[in-house]
Amino acid sequence: QVQFVESGGGLVQAGGSLRLSCAASGSTFSINPIAWYRQAPGKQREIVATIGRDGRPDYPDSVKGRFTISRDNAKNMLYLQMNDLKPEDTAVYYCNFWYLSIRQPWGQGTQVTVSS
């Protein structure tokens, strides 16, 4: 019953920046941890950032120091600021709840392509 719509992807050169947005519907957005995921061709989907109900973020080592996740509960919006992008960041990026029990169907995502 919750819908996520990702936007903001594009083509950027290595070292550049992008800001991704995720618009969500539903009243449960503000009370649940939410995350950004990505999937590159031929690879498993992986988590790239999580943020708690109170705005507390967490990142894997692969993006730590380069990506910043934030949320605006009043607007049902999730953001991912991506700096110092690398070719290995090329993937389709998705947003979704962190808890598996309330995970929504994966949407179309937004494509991020980083050229060397």
C-alpha positions as CSV (number, residue, x, y, z in Angstrom):
1,Q,0.0,0.0,0.0
2,V,3.1,2.3,0.1
3,Q,4.4,3.5,-3.2
4,F,8.0,4.8,-3.7
5,V,9.0,6.8,-6.8
6,E,12.7,7.4,-7.3
7,S,14.2,10.3,-9.4
8,G,17.3,12.3,-9.9
9,G,19.5,9.8,-11.6
10,G,21.6,10.5,-14.7
11,L,24.9,10.4,-16.4
12,V,27.9,11.9,-14.6
13,Q,31.6,11.8,-14.9
14,A,33.8,10.2,-12.2
15,G,34.2,12.6,-9.3
16,G,30.9,14.3,-9.9
17,S,27.8,14.5,-7.8
18,L,24.1,13.6,-8.0
19,R,21.2,14.0,-5.6
20,L,18.5,11.3,-5.7
21,S,15.0,11.8,-4.4
22,C,12.4,9.3,-3.3
23,A,8.8,10.3,-2.9
24,A,6.7,8.0,-0.7
25,S,3.0,7.7,0.0
26,G,1.4,6.3,3.2
27,S,1.4,7.2,6.8
28,T,3.9,4.6,7.8
29,F,6.8,6.4,6.2
30,S,7.6,8.5,9.2
31,I,7.8,5.6,11.7
32,N,9.9,3.1,9.9
33,P,13.6,2.8,8.9
34,I,14.0,3.3,5.2
35,A,16.9,2.7,2.8
36,W,18.5,3.2,-0.5
37,Y,19.5,0.1,-2.5
38,R,21.2,-0.4,-5.8
39,Q,21.6,-3.1,-8.4
40,A,24.2,-3.2,-11.1
41,P,23.9,-5.5,-14.1
42,G,24.8,-9.1,-13.2
43,K,25.0,-8.4,-9.5
44,Q,22.9,-8.8,-6.5
45,R,20.9,-5.9,-5.1
46,E,22.8,-4.3,-2.2
47,I,22.0,-1.7,0.4
48,V,23.9,1.6,0.2
49,A,22.4,3.6,3.0
50,T,19.8,3.3,5.8
51,I,18.2,5.9,8.0
52,G,16.2,5.5,11.1
53,R,12.9,7.0,12.2
54,D,14.9,9.7,14.1
55,G,17.2,10.4,11.1
56,R,20.1,8.4,12.3
57,P,22.1,7.2,9.2
58,D,24.2,4.1,8.5
59,Y,26.4,3.3,5.5
60,P,28.5,0.4,4.3
61,D,32.2,1.0,3.8
62,S,31.8,1.2,0.0
63,V,30.0,4.6,0.2
64,K,30.9,5.9,3.7
65,G,32.2,9.4,3.5
66,R,30.8,10.0,0.0
67,F,27.0,9.4,0.3
68,T,24.6,11.2,2.7
69,I,21.1,9.9,3.3
70,S,18.4,12.1,4.7
71,R,14.7,12.1,5.2
72,D,11.9,14.7,5.5
73,N,9.1,12.9,7.4
74,A,6.7,15.9,7.0
75,K,7.0,15.6,3.2
76,N,7.4,11.8,2.9
77,M,10.6,12.3,1.1
78,L,13.9,10.5,1.2
79,Y,17.2,11.8,-0.3
80,L,20.6,10.5,-1.2
81,Q,23.4,13.0,-1.8
82,M,26.1,11.2,-3.8
83,N,29.5,12.9,-4.0
84,D,32.8,11.8,-5.5
85,L,31.0,9.2,-7.7
86,K,33.0,6.3,-9.1
87,P,32.3,4.0,-12.0
88,E,31.6,1.2,-9.5
89,D,28.6,3.3,-8.3
90,T,26.8,2.7,-11.7
91,A,23.5,0.9,-10.9
92,V,19.8,1.3,-10.7
93,Y,19.0,2.9,-7.4
94,Y,15.8,2.1,-5.4
95,C,14.3,3.1,-2.1
96,N,12.3,0.9,0.2
97,F,11.6,0.1,3.8
98,W,14.5,-1.6,5.6
99,Y,12.3,-4.1,7.5
100,L,11.7,-7.1,5.3
101,S,8.2,-7.6,6.8
102,I,6.9,-4.4,5.2
103,R,9.1,-4.3,2.2
104,Q,7.2,-3.0,-0.8
105,P,7.5,-4.3,-4.4
106,W,10.5,-2.9,-6.2
107,G,9.7,0.0,-8.5
108,Q,11.5,1.2,-11.6
109,G,14.3,2.9,-9.7
110,T,16.5,5.6,-11.1
111,Q,19.5,4.9,-13.3
112,V,22.9,6.3,-12.2
113,T,25.7,6.0,-14.7
114,V,29.2,7.1,-13.8
115,S,31.8,7.4,-16.6
116,S,35.5,7.3,-16.2
